Amino acid sequence: MALHRLTQTAVARLLRDHTKGRHADGGNLYLRVRGATAAPSWVFLYQPPGMRSPREMTLGDARSMSIARARELASKARDERAAGHDPLRWREAKREAEQATRAAAKREAEREQHTLAREGRRLQELLAPTFRNRKHAAQWINSLEQHVPAQIWGKPISDVTAAELLEFLQPLYVTLPETARRVRMRLDNIFDDAMMRGVCAANPAAAIKKTLTKFTVKRKKGSFAALPWAKLPPLAKRLGAMPGTAARALEFAILTAARTGEVLGMKWQEVDMRESIWTVPGERMKGGEPHVVYLSARAVAILESAQGLDESYVFPSAAHADQPLSNMAMLMVLRRLATADETTVHGLCRVTFSTWANERGSYRPDVIEACLAHKERDLVRAAYNRAAFADERKQLLIDWAAFVGGNMQASVSSLKDARAARA
């Protein structure tokens, strides 16, 4: 098989004169010229097995491709034929593979750009007009940045799995159920937005919603989130160190297991300091009947320190004369303690007390219910309970106060400071 039949000079002449035809260089390589109006090209002409007509594989434009480069490409095509391949199909397959590789690389680069964090911040900006204020907008994204693990937050959103979300949300649902609920809901919104834009194919945050409800503390209808009683002593110590009438009112409510409204509306005329008794009038009681509360030494000390703040109310408003603290006062204390996501005021003062007392097993259920002023359906039993086991009720609240503990001195001094400020 003769090779390299054409010289560079011959090629130049053929191109200049536009000499039509296939001009052989040998080894299946040809210079194809189709006249003055069509571009000349180097072609590899071969006969595929089982085909009648030869196939022509274009190697490149003869005006820009040198004869040396054309011979190099023809040599590779001959090698492919010797290996049993169709050179044209092999080139097409190689080109398709290269295109697929480039497309995959492009998709990977785009995927790496669409992290969960970036998609979350993008949605926050999109939702900006719907937030109440900048603080709310900051809380929206901060809750995610604080609770979503960094390795998930920085991961491409399309790679985040339901199992990964479940792993960190499950324990959060047990300890901070409201926070966990908000985090999952916000993740749900992020994945939904990303799906609509084709950034990810699934919403793992929605997929785990049903599973996570199994880890949420189930409460009866009308009940309140409550702090586990084991967490109360350290919280009470922090509460005792907080200044202000609202902090003392919350501490007093905890010690007496009283309802919020009962404590906020408490007046000096209801208190017998000598006997350490507080009698809540029936009009302020949920059951409509007067309720006697036996005060522990700590509760009495708080009342003693509050004397002089106001002639009528035990826990008066600092902003409005002759008015008690507002309904939001104790809740604001919980927020300053960063505990509002774990418990309500009602749950902290009453449910936590009830759980502690019942789990101790040392107190009769009737005594616990009487301390909570739960209305007895049996009228005869109710009449008995009002007068009976006073000593047991006293002891229960004394034991409760001892368990709660806390910084009593701070409690007393903070109200002394408040009284001095009013003077």
Contacts in CASP RR format, 6 or more apart in sequence:
PFRMAT RR
TARGET T0000
AUTHOR 0000-0000-0000
METHOD contacts of the structure
MODEL  1
MALHRLTQTAVARLLRDHTKGRHADGGNLYLRVRGATAAPSWVFLYQPPG
MRSPREMTLGDARSMSIARARELASKARDERAAGHDPLRWREAKREAEQA
TRAAAKREAEREQHTLAREGRRLQELLAPTFRNRKHAAQWINSLEQHVPA
QIWGKPISDVTAAELLEFLQPLYVTLPETARRVRMRLDNIFDDAMMRGVC
AANPAAAIKKTLTKFTVKRKKGSFAALPWAKLPPLAKRLGAMPGTAARAL
EFAILTAARTGEVLGMKWQEVDMRESIWTVPGERMKGGEPHVVYLSARAV
AILESAQGLDESYVFPSAAHADQPLSNMAMLMVLRRLATADETTVHGLCR
VTFSTWANERGSYRPDVIEACLAHKERDLVRAAYNRAAFADERKQLLIDW
AAFVGGNMQASVSSLKDARAARA
1 26 0 8 1.000
1 27 0 8 1.000
2 26 0 8 1.000
2 27 0 8 1.000
3 25 0 8 1.000
3 26 0 8 1.000
3 27 0 8 1.000
3 71 0 8 1.000
4 25 0 8 1.000
4 26 0 8 1.000
4 71 0 8 1.000
5 24 0 8 1.000
5 25 0 8 1.000
5 26 0 8 1.000
6 23 0 8 1.000
6 24 0 8 1.000
6 25 0 8 1.000
6 31 0 8 1.000
6 67 0 8 1.000
8 67 0 8 1.000
10 23 0 8 1.000
11 31 0 8 1.000
11 62 0 8 1.000
11 67 0 8 1.000
13 19 0 8 1.000
14 23 0 8 1.000
14 31 0 8 1.000
14 33 0 8 1.000
14 40 0 8 1.000
15 33 0 8 1.000
15 40 0 8 1.000
15 62 0 8 1.000
15 63 0 8 1.000
18 33 0 8 1.000
18 35 0 8 1.000
18 36 0 8 1.000
19 33 0 8 1.000
20 33 0 8 1.000
20 34 0 8 1.000
20 35 0 8 1.000
21 32 0 8 1.000
21 33 0 8 1.000
21 34 0 8 1.000
22 30 0 8 1.000
22 31 0 8 1.000
22 32 0 8 1.000
22 43 0 8 1.000
22 45 0 8 1.000
23 30 0 8 1.000
23 31 0 8 1.000
23 32 0 8 1.000
23 33 0 8 1.000
24 30 0 8 1.000
25 31 0 8 1.000
25 67 0 8 1.000
25 70 0 8 1.000
25 71 0 8 1.000
25 74 0 8 1.000
27 74 0 8 1.000
27 78 0 8 1.000
28 44 0 8 1.000
28 45 0 8 1.000
28 46 0 8 1.000
28 74 0 8 1.000
28 77 0 8 1.000
28 78 0 8 1.000
29 42 0 8 1.000
29 43 0 8 1.000
29 44 0 8 1.000
29 59 0 8 1.000
29 70 0 8 1.000
29 71 0 8 1.000
29 74 0 8 1.000
30 42 0 8 1.000
30 43 0 8 1.000
30 44 0 8 1.000
30 45 0 8 1.000
31 40 0 8 1.000
31 41 0 8 1.000
31 42 0 8 1.000
31 62 0 8 1.000
32 40 0 8 1.000
32 41 0 8 1.000
32 42 0 8 1.000
32 43 0 8 1.000
32 56 0 8 1.000
32 62 0 8 1.000
33 40 0 8 1.000
33 62 0 8 1.000
34 40 0 8 1.000
39 61 0 8 1.000
39 62 0 8 1.000
39 63 0 8 1.000
40 61 0 8 1.000
40 62 0 8 1.000
40 63 0 8 1.000
41 58 0 8 1.000
41 59 0 8 1.000
41 60 0 8 1.000
41 61 0 8 1.000
41 62 0 8 1.000
42 58 0 8 1.000
42 59 0 8 1.000
42 60 0 8 1.000
42 62 0 8 1.000
42 65 0 8 1.000
42 67 0 8 1.000
42 70 0 8 1.000
42 73 0 8 1.000
42 74 0 8 1.000
43 56 0 8 1.000
43 57 0 8 1.000
43 58 0 8 1.000
43 59 0 8 1.000
44 56 0 8 1.000
44 57 0 8 1.000
44 59 0 8 1.000
44 73 0 8 1.000
44 74 0 8 1.000
44 77 0 8 1.000
44 87 0 8 1.000
45 54 0 8 1.000
45 55 0 8 1.000
45 56 0 8 1.000
45 57 0 8 1.000
46 54 0 8 1.000
46 55 0 8 1.000
46 57 0 8 1.000
46 77 0 8 1.000
46 81 0 8 1.000
46 87 0 8 1.000
47 54 0 8 1.000
47 55 0 8 1.000
48 55 0 8 1.000
48 86 0 8 1.000
55 86 0 8 1.000
55 88 0 8 1.000
57 77 0 8 1.000
57 87 0 8 1.000
57 88 0 8 1.000
57 91 0 8 1.000
59 65 0 8 1.000
59 70 0 8 1.000
59 73 0 8 1.000
59 74 0 8 1.000
59 77 0 8 1.000
60 70 0 8 1.000
62 70 0 8 1.000
76 87 0 8 1.000
77 87 0 8 1.000
80 86 0 8 1.000
80 87 0 8 1.000
80 90 0 8 1.000
81 87 0 8 1.000
111 156 0 8 1.000
111 158 0 8 1.000
111 159 0 8 1.000
112 156 0 8 1.000
114 156 0 8 1.000
114 157 0 8 1.000
114 158 0 8 1.000
114 194 0 8 1.000
114 199 0 8 1.000
114 200 0 8 1.000
115 153 0 8 1.000
115 154 0 8 1.000
115 155 0 8 1.000
115 156 0 8 1.000
115 157 0 8 1.000
116 148 0 8 1.000
116 152 0 8 1.000
116 153 0 8 1.000
116 154 0 8 1.000
116 155 0 8 1.000
116 156 0 8 1.000
116 157 0 8 1.000
116 160 0 8 1.000
116 190 0 8 1.000
117 145 0 8 1.000
117 153 0 8 1.000
117 154 0 8 1.000
119 157 0 8 1.000
119 190 0 8 1.000
119 193 0 8 1.000
119 194 0 8 1.000
119 199 0 8 1.000
120 141 0 8 1.000
120 144 0 8 1.000
120 190 0 8 1.000
121 141 0 8 1.000
122 193 0 8 1.000
123 189 0 8 1.000
123 190 0 8 1.000
123 193 0 8 1.000
124 137 0 8 1.000
124 140 0 8 1.000
124 141 0 8 1.000
126 193 0 8 1.000
127 137 0 8 1.000
127 140 0 8 1.000
128 137 0 8 1.000
131 137 0 8 1.000
131 140 0 8 1.000
140 186 0 8 1.000
143 179 0 8 1.000
143 182 0 8 1.000
143 183 0 8 1.000
143 186 0 8 1.000
144 153 0 8 1.000
144 183 0 8 1.000
144 186 0 8 1.000
144 187 0 8 1.000
145 153 0 8 1.000
147 168 0 8 1.000
147 172 0 8 1.000
147 179 0 8 1.000
147 180 0 8 1.000
147 183 0 8 1.000
148 168 0 8 1.000
148 183 0 8 1.000
148 187 0 8 1.000
149 168 0 8 1.000
152 160 0 8 1.000
152 164 0 8 1.000
152 165 0 8 1.000
152 168 0 8 1.000
157 190 0 8 1.000
157 191 0 8 1.000
157 194 0 8 1.000
157 199 0 8 1.000
157 200 0 8 1.000
158 194 0 8 1.000
158 199 0 8 1.000
158 200 0 8 1.000
158 201 0 8 1.000
160 200 0 8 1.000
160 204 0 8 1.000
161 204 0 8 1.000
162 204 0 8 1.000
162 205 0 8 1.000
162 207 0 8 1.000
162 208 0 8 1.000
164 204 0 8 1.000
165 184 0 8 1.000
165 187 0 8 1.000
165 204 0 8 1.000
165 205 0 8 1.000
165 208 0 8 1.000
166 208 0 8 1.000
166 211 0 8 1.000
166 212 0 8 1.000
169 180 0 8 1.000
169 183 0 8 1.000
169 184 0 8 1.000
169 208 0 8 1.000
169 212 0 8 1.000
170 212 0 8 1.000
170 215 0 8 1.000
172 179 0 8 1.000
172 180 0 8 1.000
172 183 0 8 1.000
173 180 0 8 1.000
173 181 0 8 1.000
173 212 0 8 1.000
173 215 0 8 1.000
173 216 0 8 1.000
174 215 0 8 1.000
174 217 0 8 1.000
175 342 0 8 1.000
176 341 0 8 1.000
176 342 0 8 1.000
177 216 0 8 1.000
177 217 0 8 1.000
177 225 0 8 1.000
178 225 0 8 1.000
178 341 0 8 1.000
178 342 0 8 1.000
179 341 0 8 1.000
180 212 0 8 1.000
181 216 0 8 1.000
184 205 0 8 1.000
184 208 0 8 1.000
184 209 0 8 1.000
184 212 0 8 1.000
187 205 0 8 1.000
188 203 0 8 1.000
188 205 0 8 1.000
188 206 0 8 1.000
188 209 0 8 1.000
190 205 0 8 1.000
191 200 0 8 1.000
191 202 0 8 1.000
191 203 0 8 1.000
191 204 0 8 1.000
191 205 0 8 1.000
191 206 0 8 1.000
192 203 0 8 1.000
192 206 0 8 1.000
194 200 0 8 1.000
195 201 0 8 1.000
195 202 0 8 1.000
195 203 0 8 1.000
217 225 0 8 1.000
219 225 0 8 1.000
223 351 0 8 1.000
224 343 0 8 1.000
224 344 0 8 1.000
224 346 0 8 1.000
224 347 0 8 1.000
224 350 0 8 1.000
224 351 0 8 1.000
225 342 0 8 1.000
225 343 0 8 1.000
225 344 0 8 1.000
225 347 0 8 1.000
226 343 0 8 1.000
226 344 0 8 1.000
226 347 0 8 1.000
226 348 0 8 1.000
226 350 0 8 1.000
226 351 0 8 1.000
226 352 0 8 1.000
226 355 0 8 1.000
227 235 0 8 1.000
227 339 0 8 1.000
227 342 0 8 1.000
227 343 0 8 1.000
227 347 0 8 1.000
227 348 0 8 1.000
227 352 0 8 1.000
228 352 0 8 1.000
228 355 0 8 1.000
229 352 0 8 1.000
229 353 0 8 1.000
229 355 0 8 1.000
229 356 0 8 1.000
229 359 0 8 1.000
229 403 0 8 1.000
231 342 0 8 1.000
232 254 0 8 1.000
232 348 0 8 1.000
232 352 0 8 1.000
232 356 0 8 1.000
232 403 0 8 1.000
232 404 0 8 1.000
233 403 0 8 1.000
233 404 0 8 1.000
233 405 0 8 1.000
233 406 0 8 1.000
235 337 0 8 1.000
235 339 0 8 1.000
236 251 0 8 1.000
236 254 0 8 1.000
236 404 0 8 1.000
236 405 0 8 1.000
236 406 0 8 1.000
237 405 0 8 1.000
237 406 0 8 1.000
237 407 0 8 1.000
238 337 0 8 1.000
239 247 0 8 1.000
239 250 0 8 1.000
239 251 0 8 1.000
239 254 0 8 1.000
239 333 0 8 1.000
239 337 0 8 1.000
239 406 0 8 1.000
240 247 0 8 1.000
240 251 0 8 1.000
240 406 0 8 1.000
240 407 0 8 1.000
240 408 0 8 1.000
240 410 0 8 1.000
240 411 0 8 1.000
240 414 0 8 1.000
241 407 0 8 1.000
241 410 0 8 1.000
242 333 0 8 1.000
242 336 0 8 1.000
242 337 0 8 1.000
242 410 0 8 1.000
242 414 0 8 1.000
243 414 0 8 1.000
243 417 0 8 1.000
243 418 0 8 1.000
244 414 0 8 1.000
244 415 0 8 1.000
244 418 0 8 1.000
245 306 0 8 1.000
245 309 0 8 1.000
245 315 0 8 1.000
245 316 0 8 1.000
245 318 0 8 1.000
245 325 0 8 1.000
245 329 0 8 1.000
245 415 0 8 1.000
245 418 0 8 1.000
246 315 0 8 1.000
246 325 0 8 1.000
246 329 0 8 1.000
246 330 0 8 1.000
246 332 0 8 1.000
246 333 0 8 1.000
247 333 0 8 1.000
247 411 0 8 1.000
247 414 0 8 1.000
248 302 0 8 1.000
248 305 0 8 1.000
248 306 0 8 1.000
248 315 0 8 1.000
248 411 0 8 1.000
248 414 0 8 1.000
248 415 0 8 1.000
249 263 0 8 1.000
249 264 0 8 1.000
249 315 0 8 1.000
249 325 0 8 1.000
249 329 0 8 1.000
249 330 0 8 1.000
250 330 0 8 1.000
250 333 0 8 1.000
250 334 0 8 1.000
250 345 0 8 1.000
250 348 0 8 1.000
250 349 0 8 1.000
251 302 0 8 1.000
251 411 0 8 1.000
252 258 0 8 1.000
252 263 0 8 1.000
252 299 0 8 1.000
252 302 0 8 1.000
252 303 0 8 1.000
252 315 0 8 1.000
253 259 0 8 1.000
253 260 0 8 1.000
253 263 0 8 1.000
253 330 0 8 1.000
253 345 0 8 1.000
253 349 0 8 1.000
254 348 0 8 1.000
254 349 0 8 1.000
254 352 0 8 1.000
254 353 0 8 1.000
254 404 0 8 1.000
255 295 0 8 1.000
255 296 0 8 1.000
255 298 0 8 1.000
255 299 0 8 1.000
255 302 0 8 1.000
255 397 0 8 1.000
255 400 0 8 1.000
255 401 0 8 1.000
255 404 0 8 1.000
256 263 0 8 1.000
256 278 0 8 1.000
256 293 0 8 1.000
256 295 0 8 1.000
256 299 0 8 1.000
256 349 0 8 1.000
256 397 0 8 1.000
257 349 0 8 1.000
257 350 0 8 1.000
257 353 0 8 1.000
257 354 0 8 1.000
257 371 0 8 1.000
257 372 0 8 1.000
257 397 0 8 1.000
257 400 0 8 1.000
258 280 0 8 1.000
258 293 0 8 1.000
258 349 0 8 1.000
258 350 0 8 1.000
259 286 0 8 1.000
259 346 0 8 1.000
259 349 0 8 1.000
259 350 0 8 1.000
260 327 0 8 1.000
260 330 0 8 1.000
260 345 0 8 1.000
260 346 0 8 1.000
260 349 0 8 1.000
261 284 0 8 1.000
261 327 0 8 1.000
262 280 0 8 1.000
262 284 0 8 1.000
262 285 0 8 1.000
262 291 0 8 1.000
263 315 0 8 1.000
264 315 0 8 1.000
264 324 0 8 1.000
264 325 0 8 1.000
264 326 0 8 1.000
264 327 0 8 1.000
264 329 0 8 1.000
264 330 0 8 1.000
265 284 0 8 1.000
265 313 0 8 1.000
265 314 0 8 1.000
265 315 0 8 1.000
265 324 0 8 1.000
266 278 0 8 1.000
266 280 0 8 1.000
266 313 0 8 1.000
266 314 0 8 1.000
266 315 0 8 1.000
266 324 0 8 1.000
267 312 0 8 1.000
267 313 0 8 1.000
267 314 0 8 1.000
268 307 0 8 1.000
268 311 0 8 1.000
268 312 0 8 1.000
268 313 0 8 1.000
268 314 0 8 1.000
270 278 0 8 1.000
270 279 0 8 1.000
270 280 0 8 1.000
270 281 0 8 1.000
271 277 0 8 1.000
271 278 0 8 1.000
271 303 0 8 1.000
271 314 0 8 1.000
272 278 0 8 1.000
272 279 0 8 1.000
273 300 0 8 1.000
273 303 0 8 1.000
273 304 0 8 1.000
276 294 0 8 1.000
276 295 0 8 1.000
276 296 0 8 1.000
276 299 0 8 1.000
276 300 0 8 1.000
277 292 0 8 1.000
277 293 0 8 1.000
277 294 0 8 1.000
277 295 0 8 1.000
278 292 0 8 1.000
278 293 0 8 1.000
278 295 0 8 1.000
279 290 0 8 1.000
279 291 0 8 1.000
279 292 0 8 1.000
279 293 0 8 1.000
280 290 0 8 1.000
280 291 0 8 1.000
280 292 0 8 1.000
280 293 0 8 1.000
280 373 0 8 1.000
281 290 0 8 1.000
282 288 0 8 1.000
282 289 0 8 1.000
282 290 0 8 1.000
282 291 0 8 1.000
285 291 0 8 1.000
285 373 0 8 1.000
286 373 0 8 1.000
286 375 0 8 1.000
287 373 0 8 1.000
287 375 0 8 1.000
289 375 0 8 1.000
289 386 0 8 1.000
291 373 0 8 1.000
292 386 0 8 1.000
292 390 0 8 1.000
293 397 0 8 1.000
294 390 0 8 1.000
294 393 0 8 1.000
294 394 0 8 1.000
294 397 0 8 1.000
295 303 0 8 1.000
295 397 0 8 1.000
296 397 0 8 1.000
296 398 0 8 1.000
296 400 0 8 1.000
296 401 0 8 1.000
297 398 0 8 1.000
297 401 0 8 1.000
298 401 0 8 1.000
298 404 0 8 1.000
298 405 0 8 1.000
298 408 0 8 1.000
298 411 0 8 1.000
299 397 0 8 1.000
299 401 0 8 1.000
301 408 0 8 1.000
301 411 0 8 1.000
301 412 0 8 1.000
302 411 0 8 1.000
302 412 0 8 1.000
302 415 0 8 1.000
303 314 0 8 1.000
304 412 0 8 1.000
305 411 0 8 1.000
305 412 0 8 1.000
305 413 0 8 1.000
305 414 0 8 1.000
305 415 0 8 1.000
305 416 0 8 1.000
305 419 0 8 1.000
306 314 0 8 1.000
306 315 0 8 1.000
306 415 0 8 1.000
306 419 0 8 1.000
307 419 0 8 1.000
308 419 0 8 1.000
308 422 0 8 1.000
309 315 0 8 1.000
309 316 0 8 1.000
309 415 0 8 1.000
309 418 0 8 1.000
309 419 0 8 1.000
309 422 0 8 1.000
310 316 0 8 1.000
310 322 0 8 1.000
312 322 0 8 1.000
313 322 0 8 1.000
313 323 0 8 1.000
313 324 0 8 1.000
315 324 0 8 1.000
315 325 0 8 1.000
316 322 0 8 1.000
316 323 0 8 1.000
316 324 0 8 1.000
316 325 0 8 1.000
317 323 0 8 1.000
317 324 0 8 1.000
317 325 0 8 1.000
317 326 0 8 1.000
318 418 0 8 1.000
330 345 0 8 1.000
331 340 0 8 1.000
331 344 0 8 1.000
331 345 0 8 1.000
334 340 0 8 1.000
334 343 0 8 1.000
334 344 0 8 1.000
334 345 0 8 1.000
334 348 0 8 1.000
339 348 0 8 1.000
343 352 0 8 1.000
350 372 0 8 1.000
353 371 0 8 1.000
353 372 0 8 1.000
353 400 0 8 1.000
354 368 0 8 1.000
354 372 0 8 1.000
356 400 0 8 1.000
356 403 0 8 1.000
357 363 0 8 1.000
357 368 0 8 1.000
357 371 0 8 1.000
357 396 0 8 1.000
357 400 0 8 1.000
358 365 0 8 1.000
358 368 0 8 1.000
362 399 0 8 1.000
363 392 0 8 1.000
363 396 0 8 1.000
364 389 0 8 1.000
364 392 0 8 1.000
366 385 0 8 1.000
366 389 0 8 1.000
367 389 0 8 1.000
367 392 0 8 1.000
367 393 0 8 1.000
367 396 0 8 1.000
368 396 0 8 1.000
369 376 0 8 1.000
369 385 0 8 1.000
370 385 0 8 1.000
370 386 0 8 1.000
370 389 0 8 1.000
370 393 0 8 1.000
371 393 0 8 1.000
371 396 0 8 1.000
371 397 0 8 1.000
375 382 0 8 1.000
376 382 0 8 1.000
376 385 0 8 1.000
END
